[in-house]
Amino acid sequence: MKALRIEKGWSQSELAARLSVSRQTVNAIENERYDPSLPLAFAIARVLERRIEDIFEE
């Protein structure tokens, strides 16, 4: 997710604002300390314009 965010030229704060979550939430997801809820995972895929499977691996 971090690489896709950087590819868009967005800071963690910018992505967080687009997702209506805190910057800390974005940071925790990127550092694999937090697994997003299914609705949040779909929102992340939508704003990053990727399939959910391309962002999150098992």
N, C-alpha and C positions, 0 to 999 in steps of 0.2 A: 504494500500500500504506500509506503514511504516513497519508493521510486516513482510511482504513478503520480503522487502529489507533487513531487519535485519536477517531474516532466511537465506538469501544468503550470509550474512557476508559482505555486501557492505555498504559503507558510502553513504551519499547523493551525494557527489562529484563523486563517482564511478558510481552510477546509472545515474547521470546527463551526464557523459561522454558517457555512453553506449547509451543514448537517444539523444545525441547532443543538450542538453539544459543546462541552467545554474543550479547551485546548488540551487539558490534562487527559481527557478521554481519548482524543486522537493520539496523543503520545503513548498512552497505555496500550492501545490497539497496535500501533506501529512496533512497539517493543515487546509484543506478545505477552503482556501482563494482564490483558483483558480481552475476552471474546465478546464481540458485539452481539446484541440481540438480533434475531432474524430481520425485523423491520429496519434496524440500523444498518445491517449488512447490505440489504437491498438498496437503502438510501446511498450508501457509500458507492456501490456499483453504479447507481444511476448518475451521481455527480461526477464520478471519474470516467464515465462512459465506457465501462467494461462489463463483462459478464462476471457475476459473483464468483464463479468457479476460477476465473483468472486472477482474482484478488486474494481469495482465501483458499489455502491448501489444508489438507488434513493434518 
